[in-house]
């Protein structure tokens, strides 16, 4: 059976019918977004890897136990499982959630920046500057940026995941962008 062209729902069903390869295809399809979300929330490669493993172990157990209800939203559900495991970890260790953007990639698009010409050093400096600005955002604003940009969740999915209204999620993103733009203006930064 060819699994690569199946939808997430079809892959879950195939896995429930005993086709182990369907689970591999499902995990490979979404592993980058789930891992990146975890990494950005915990700022630690090894912890992110551990939580990533725990996330997919929990996903497998939930599917095997027949407790997964397919609503065409596997990725948002997987990200919610990952986020909840993250929050459980922080509750246990009483650490403050902080976000580090890996290499600062993509976050600059939130502020209308574009790819710099050819100067790699300048690009790294811009990315580091943007990463630090995002880290300084209030937790709720930083979380919305991570879930929107890296997990590629819709605002509806973010609102469901975080337990706030869509308007609140949109508002948090709006204030995050306002705060980022204000820092750029105050420091007279030039991000290209």
C-alpha positions in Angstrom: 0.0 0.0 0.0 1.3 3.5 -0.9 1.0 5.7 2.2 2.8 8.9 1.0 -0.3 10.3 -0.8 -2.7 9.6 2.0 -4.2 12.4 4.1 -3.4 12.5 7.8 -6.8 11.1 8.7 -6.2 8.2 6.3 -2.8 7.6 7.7 -4.2 7.4 11.3 -6.8 5.0 10.2 -4.3 2.8 8.3 -2.1 2.8 11.5 -5.1 1.8 13.5 -5.6 -1.1 11.1 -2.1 -2.4 11.8 0.0 -0.7 9.0 3.0 0.5 11.0 4.5 2.3 7.9 1.5 4.7 8.0 2.7 6.1 11.3 6.2 6.6 10.0 4.8 8.6 7.1 2.7 10.7 9.5 5.6 11.4 11.8 7.9 12.3 9.0 5.3 14.6 7.5 5.1 16.7 10.7 8.3 16.2 12.7 10.0 19.5 11.6 7.1 21.7 12.7 6.6 19.8 16.0 10.3 19.8 16.8 10.8 23.5 15.9 7.9 24.5 18.1 9.4 22.5 21.0 12.8 23.9 20.5 11.6 27.5 20.4 9.7 27.0 23.6 12.5 25.3 25.6 15.6 26.8 24.1 17.5 23.6 24.6 18.3 21.1 21.8 18.5 18.1 24.1 15.4 18.9 26.1 13.5 19.6 22.8 14.6 16.2 21.5 13.4 14.5 24.7 10.1 16.3 24.6 9.8 15.4 20.9 10.2 11.7 21.7 7.7 12.0 24.5 5.2 13.8 22.2 5.2 11.1 19.6 5.1 8.4 22.3 2.0 10.0 23.7 0.5 10.4 20.2 1.1 6.7 19.4 -0.4 5.6 22.8 -3.4 7.9 22.2 -4.0 6.5 18.7 -3.5 2.9 19.8 -5.8 3.3 22.8 -8.5 4.5 20.4 -8.7 7.9 22.2 -7.8 10.0 19.1 -10.8 11.5 17.4 -10.0 12.6 13.9 -11.3 16.1 13.0 -8.9 16.7 10.1 -6.6 18.5 12.5 -3.7 16.1 13.2 -0.9 18.8 13.2 -2.7 21.2 15.5 -3.4 18.3 17.9 0.3 17.1 17.7 1.5 20.7 18.5 -1.0 20.9 21.4 0.4 17.6 22.8 3.9 19.0 22.4 3.0 22.3 24.0 1.3 20.6 26.9 4.3 18.4 27.6 6.4 21.6 27.5 4.2 23.3 30.0 4.2 20.2 32.2 8.0 20.3 32.1 8.1 24.0 33.1 5.7 23.4 35.9 7.8 20.6 37.2 11.1 22.5 37.0 9.5 25.9 37.7 11.4 27.5 34.8 10.2 30.5 32.9 9.2 29.8 29.3 11.5 31.6 26.9 11.9 31.4 23.2 15.1 31.3 21.2 14.7 31.3 17.4 17.0 28.8 15.7 19.3 30.9 13.5 16.6 33.7 13.6 15.1 32.2 10.5 11.8 33.5 9.2 10.9 35.7 12.2 12.2 38.7 10.3 9.3 38.3 7.8 7.0 39.4 10.6 8.6 42.8 10.5 8.6 43.1 6.7 12.3 42.4 6.4 13.7 40.7 3.4 16.7 38.6 2.6 19.9 40.5 2.9 22.1 40.8 -0.1 25.2 38.5 0.3 26.7 39.5 3.6 26.4 36.5 5.8 27.8 38.3 8.9 25.3 41.1 8.5 22.5 38.5 8.1 23.5 36.7 11.3 23.6 40.0 13.2 20.1 40.9 12.0 18.8 37.5 13.0 20.4 37.6 16.4 19.0 41.1 17.0 15.5 39.9 16.0 15.8 36.8 18.1 16.7 38.9 21.2 13.8 41.3 20.5 11.4 38.3 20.3 12.8 36.9 23.6 12.0 40.2 25.3 8.3 40.0 24.3 5.7 39.1 27.0 5.2 35.3 27.2 1.7 35.4 25.5 3.0 37.4 22.6 6.1 35.3 22.1 4.0 32.1 22.2 1.6 33.4 19.5 4.6 34.2 17.2 6.1 30.8 17.7 2.8 29.0 17.1 1.9 31.1 14.0 5.3 31.4 12.3 7.0 28.1 13.2 4.1 25.7 13.8 2.2 27.3 11.0 -1.0 27.2 13.0 -4.0 29.3 12.1 -5.3 31.8 14.6 -8.3 29.6 15.2 -5.9 26.7 16.0 -3.8 29.0 18.3 -6.9 30.1 20.1 -8.0 26.5 20.7 -4.6 25.5 21.8 -4.0 28.3 24.2 -7.6 28.5 25.5 -8.2 32.1 24.4 -10.6 33.6 21.8 -9.4 34.2 18.3 -9.6 37.9 18.9 -7.3 37.6 21.9 -4.8 35.5 19.8 -5.0 38.1 17.0 -4.5 40.9 19.5 -1.5 39.2 21.0 0.1 38.9 17.6 -0.8 42.5 16.8 0.8 43.8 20.0 3.8 41.6 19.5 4.3 43.2 16.0 3.8 46.6 17.5 6.3 46.0 20.2 8.9 44.6 17.7 8.4 47.6 15.4 8.7 50.0 18.4 12.0 48.5 19.4 13.3 48.8 15.8 12.2 52.4 15.7 13.5 53.3 19.2 16.9 51.7 18.5 16.9 53.1 15.0 17.7 49.6 13.6 17.8 49.0 9.9 16.6 45.6 9.0 16.7 44.7 5.4 
